[in-house]
Amino acid sequence: MTRAQKIIRISFWSNNLTIVILGILFWVKMPSWLSLIVIVLITANLGGFSWYMSKRLGVKTFTGLYFVDDEHENEYIMLA
């Protein structure tokens, strides 16, 4: 699996988990202490996603919604 495929896969699953957690937060009646736990889960999910992207996949920066480096551009620079 290429690096770009790994980035797309982790982004897909992280976004799905965030949507499920937000769905629980907004559509289920719960006490206030339980909603704080849900907010902590969302924070942990986003923090873990950022950590995994930077440490495991080597993504240094991102611009907008683009996390993936342009691999064609890197090949073009190496050929020049």
C-alpha positions as CSV (number, residue, x, y, z in Angstrom):
1,M,0.0,0.0,0.0
2,T,1.4,3.4,-1.0
3,R,1.8,6.3,1.4
4,A,-1.1,8.2,-0.3
5,Q,-3.4,5.2,0.1
6,K,-2.5,5.0,3.8
7,I,-3.3,8.7,4.2
8,I,-6.6,8.3,2.5
9,R,-7.5,5.2,4.5
10,I,-6.7,6.8,7.9
11,S,-8.6,10.0,6.9
12,F,-11.6,8.0,5.9
13,W,-11.8,6.0,9.2
14,S,-11.0,9.0,11.4
15,N,-13.8,11.1,9.7
16,N,-16.3,8.3,10.1
17,L,-15.4,7.9,13.8
18,T,-15.8,11.6,14.4
19,I,-19.2,11.6,12.6
20,V,-20.4,8.7,14.8
21,I,-19.2,10.4,18.0
22,L,-20.9,13.7,17.0
23,G,-24.1,11.7,16.2
24,I,-24.1,10.3,19.7
25,L,-23.5,13.8,21.1
26,F,-26.4,15.4,19.3
27,W,-29.1,12.7,19.0
28,V,-28.9,10.9,22.3
29,K,-30.2,12.3,25.5
30,M,-27.4,12.0,28.1
31,P,-26.3,13.6,31.3
32,S,-23.8,16.5,31.0
33,W,-20.9,14.4,32.4
34,L,-21.4,11.9,29.6
35,S,-21.3,14.6,27.0
36,L,-17.9,15.7,28.4
37,I,-16.7,12.2,27.9
38,V,-17.9,12.3,24.2
39,I,-16.0,15.6,23.7
40,V,-12.9,14.0,25.2
41,L,-13.3,11.1,22.7
42,I,-13.5,13.6,19.8
43,T,-10.4,15.4,21.0
44,A,-8.5,12.1,21.4
45,N,-9.6,11.0,17.9
46,L,-8.4,14.2,16.3
47,G,-5.2,14.3,18.4
48,G,-4.4,10.6,17.5
49,F,-5.1,11.4,13.9
50,S,-2.7,14.3,13.9
51,W,0.0,12.3,15.7
52,Y,-0.4,9.3,13.3
53,M,-0.2,11.5,10.3
54,S,2.9,13.4,11.5
55,K,4.9,10.5,13.2
56,R,3.9,7.4,11.3
57,L,3.2,8.7,7.8
58,G,5.6,11.7,7.7
59,V,3.2,14.4,6.8
60,K,4.9,17.6,7.8
61,T,2.3,20.2,6.8
62,F,-1.0,20.4,5.1
63,T,-2.8,23.1,3.0
64,G,-6.5,23.1,3.2
65,L,-7.8,19.6,2.7
66,Y,-4.7,18.3,0.9
67,F,-2.5,16.0,3.2
68,V,-0.8,14.2,0.3
69,D,2.4,15.4,-1.4
70,D,2.2,15.4,-5.1
71,E,4.3,12.4,-6.0
72,H,4.5,13.3,-9.7
73,E,6.0,16.6,-8.9
74,N,8.7,14.9,-6.8
75,E,9.6,12.7,-9.7
76,Y,9.7,15.6,-12.1
77,I,12.1,17.5,-9.7
78,M,14.3,14.5,-9.4
79,L,14.6,14.1,-13.2
80,A,15.5,17.8,-13.7
